[in-house]
Amino acid sequence: MPALTAYEAVRLLGEIRGKDILLIGAASSVAHYAAQFASIRGARIIGTVGSEEKARHARAAGVAETINYKVEPVVQRVKDLTAQRGVDAIIDMDFSTTVNLVRDGALAPHGKIVCYGSNSMDDVTIPFRPMLMNSMQLLFFLVYDLTAAQRSEAIEEIGKLLAAGRLVHTIGARFNLDEIVAAHEAVEQGKFMGNVLIEIN
């Protein structure tokens, strides 16, 4: 699922060669693949992270520049890295907070936001005027709701990259099937970077 989600997020951006993309939560499982797919397509990736360990993890997946959102002003760093214009696109996992980055100028005119999640499911106020005046696009999707054609394309393209050995995977932990409760708890608590696998013997 992380790779499928990442593929669709990057696909929705269209042509990205030579463009700057801000990847929110760049050390997450989805972002780990999104960085790789976007880099393969020629984009430069800027990613937000919460620690130096997560920054190293993100850079290993192709993130060119990392911003520690806990200690750095994200919007100012984005502007500094993009000659003050903002990024061309944002791949977002937390719309409830990312919308504030857009309001404050992190996204360039005609930019796109592709969002697949949010830490809060409450209603979110969007900065309508700057988004309208700058012709920005906001795209949402759920990986579980992909059409058959979208799913088929993603599986085929991911399969090609796997066969060519072009994707890096990070396994955070492995659990046996009888440890599934502990596995779920580990995921919920964010104990590991990378994917948590259940081994069925």
C-alpha positions as CSV (number, residue, x, y, z in Angstrom):
1,M,0.0,0.0,0.0
2,P,2.7,2.6,0.7
3,A,4.2,2.1,-2.8
4,L,0.8,2.3,-4.4
5,T,-0.1,5.4,-2.5
6,A,3.2,7.0,-3.4
7,Y,3.0,6.1,-7.1
8,E,-0.5,7.7,-7.4
9,A,0.6,10.8,-5.6
10,V,3.5,11.3,-8.0
11,R,1.4,10.4,-11.0
12,L,-1.2,13.0,-10.2
13,L,1.5,15.7,-10.4
14,G,2.0,15.1,-14.1
15,E,5.3,16.2,-15.7
16,I,7.8,17.0,-12.9
17,R,11.2,16.9,-14.5
18,G,13.2,19.9,-13.2
19,K,10.6,20.9,-10.7
20,D,10.8,21.3,-6.9
21,I,8.5,19.1,-4.8
22,L,7.9,19.4,-1.0
23,L,7.4,16.1,0.6
24,I,5.6,16.3,4.0
25,G,6.7,13.6,6.4
26,A,9.6,12.6,4.3
27,A,10.7,9.7,6.5
28,S,7.3,8.0,6.4
29,S,6.8,4.7,4.5
30,V,4.7,6.4,1.7
31,A,7.2,9.3,1.4
32,H,10.1,6.9,1.2
33,Y,8.7,5.6,-2.1
34,A,7.3,8.9,-3.3
35,A,10.8,10.4,-3.1
36,Q,12.1,7.6,-5.2
37,F,9.4,7.8,-7.8
38,A,9.7,11.6,-8.1
39,S,13.5,11.5,-8.3
40,I,13.3,8.9,-11.0
41,R,11.1,11.3,-12.9
42,G,13.6,14.1,-12.6
43,A,12.3,16.2,-9.7
44,R,14.2,17.7,-6.9
45,I,12.8,16.7,-3.5
46,I,12.7,18.8,-0.4
47,G,11.4,16.9,2.6
48,T,10.2,17.8,6.1
49,V,11.4,15.5,8.9
50,G,11.4,15.5,12.7
51,S,15.0,14.5,13.5
52,E,18.4,14.0,12.1
53,E,17.9,10.2,12.0
54,K,14.8,10.7,9.9
55,A,16.7,13.2,7.7
56,R,19.3,10.5,6.9
57,H,16.6,8.0,6.1
58,A,14.9,10.5,3.8
59,R,18.1,11.4,2.0
60,A,18.8,7.7,1.4
61,A,15.5,7.6,-0.6
62,G,16.5,10.6,-2.8
63,V,15.4,13.6,-0.8
64,A,17.9,16.4,-1.8
65,E,17.2,18.8,1.0
66,T,15.6,18.2,4.4
67,I,13.9,20.6,6.8
68,N,13.5,19.7,10.5
69,Y,10.1,21.2,11.1
70,K,10.6,21.0,14.9
71,V,13.4,23.5,14.9
72,E,13.4,25.2,11.5
73,P,10.9,27.7,9.9
74,V,9.6,25.5,7.1
75,V,8.2,28.2,4.8
76,Q,11.4,30.3,5.1
77,R,13.6,27.3,4.4
78,V,11.4,26.4,1.4
79,K,11.7,29.9,0.0
80,D,15.5,30.0,0.6
81,L,15.8,26.7,-1.3
82,T,13.7,27.9,-4.2
83,A,14.9,31.5,-4.8
84,Q,11.9,32.7,-2.9
85,R,9.3,31.4,-5.3
86,G,8.1,28.3,-3.4
87,V,7.9,24.7,-4.6
88,D,6.0,23.6,-7.7
89,A,4.1,20.9,-5.8
90,I,3.5,19.4,-2.4
91,I,2.8,15.8,-1.6
92,D,1.0,15.9,1.6
93,M,0.1,13.5,4.5
94,D,-1.2,16.1,6.9
95,F,-3.5,18.6,5.3
96,S,-4.6,20.1,8.6
97,T,-1.2,21.6,9.1
98,T,0.2,21.8,5.5
99,V,-2.6,24.2,4.5
100,N,-0.8,26.8,6.7
101,L,2.4,26.4,4.7
102,V,0.4,27.2,1.6
103,R,-1.1,30.2,3.2
104,D,2.3,31.5,4.1
105,G,3.8,31.1,0.7
106,A,5.5,27.7,0.4
107,L,3.7,26.8,-2.8
108,A,4.5,28.7,-6.0
109,P,1.9,30.1,-8.3
110,H,0.2,27.4,-10.4
111,G,1.4,24.9,-7.9
112,K,-0.3,21.6,-7.0
113,I,-1.0,19.9,-3.6
114,V,-1.7,16.2,-3.7
115,C,-3.0,15.0,-0.4
116,Y,-3.6,11.5,0.8
117,G,-4.2,12.1,4.5
118,S,-4.5,14.4,7.5
119,N,-3.8,14.0,11.2
120,S,-7.1,15.7,11.9
121,M,-10.3,14.7,10.1
122,D,-12.1,17.9,11.3
123,D,-13.0,20.6,8.8
124,V,-10.1,22.6,7.5
125,T,-10.1,26.2,6.4
126,I,-8.3,26.8,3.2
127,P,-6.6,30.1,2.1
128,F,-9.1,30.5,-0.7
129,R,-8.0,34.0,-2.0
130,P,-4.2,33.2,-2.5
131,M,-5.1,29.8,-3.9
132,L,-7.5,31.3,-6.4
133,M,-5.3,34.3,-7.3
134,N,-2.4,32.0,-7.9
135,S,-4.3,29.3,-9.8
136,M,-3.3,26.5,-7.4
137,Q,-4.7,23.0,-7.6
138,L,-5.7,20.8,-4.7
139,L,-6.1,17.1,-5.4
140,F,-7.2,14.5,-2.9
141,F,-7.3,10.7,-3.2
142,L,-7.6,7.4,-1.3
143,V,-5.5,4.5,-2.5
144,Y,-8.4,2.2,-1.6
145,D,-10.5,4.1,-4.1
146,L,-8.3,3.9,-7.2
147,T,-10.0,2.8,-10.4
148,A,-9.1,-0.5,-11.9
149,A,-7.1,1.2,-14.6
150,Q,-5.2,3.4,-12.1
151,R,-4.4,0.3,-9.9
152,S,-3.3,-1.7,-12.9
153,E,-1.0,1.1,-14.2
154,A,0.6,1.5,-10.7
155,I,1.2,-2.2,-10.2
156,E,2.7,-2.5,-13.7
157,E,5.1,0.5,-13.3
158,I,6.1,-0.5,-9.8
159,G,6.7,-4.0,-11.0
160,K,9.1,-2.7,-13.7
161,L,11.1,-0.7,-11.2
162,L,11.3,-3.6,-8.8
163,A,12.5,-5.9,-11.6
164,A,15.1,-3.4,-12.5
165,G,16.3,-3.1,-8.9
166,R,15.6,0.6,-8.8
167,L,13.6,0.8,-5.5
168,V,15.1,0.9,-2.1
169,H,13.1,-0.7,0.7
170,T,13.3,-0.2,4.4
171,I,12.1,-2.9,6.8
172,G,11.6,-1.4,10.2
173,A,10.7,-4.6,12.0
174,R,9.4,-8.1,11.5
175,F,6.8,-9.9,13.6
176,N,5.3,-13.4,13.5
177,L,1.6,-13.7,12.9
178,D,1.0,-14.5,16.6
179,E,2.6,-11.2,17.4
180,I,0.2,-9.2,15.3
181,V,-1.1,-7.1,18.3
182,A,2.5,-6.0,19.1
183,A,3.0,-5.2,15.4
184,H,-0.1,-3.0,15.4
185,E,1.1,-1.2,18.6
186,A,4.5,-0.7,17.1
187,V,3.0,1.0,14.0
188,E,0.6,3.1,16.1
189,Q,3.4,4.3,18.4
190,G,5.8,5.1,15.5
191,K,8.5,2.9,17.0
192,F,10.2,2.0,13.7
193,M,11.1,3.8,10.5
194,G,10.2,1.8,7.4
195,N,7.6,-0.9,6.9
196,V,6.6,-3.4,9.6
197,L,6.2,-6.9,8.2
198,I,4.1,-9.8,9.4
199,E,5.7,-13.1,8.6
200,I,3.4,-16.0,7.9
201,N,5.1,-19.4,8.3
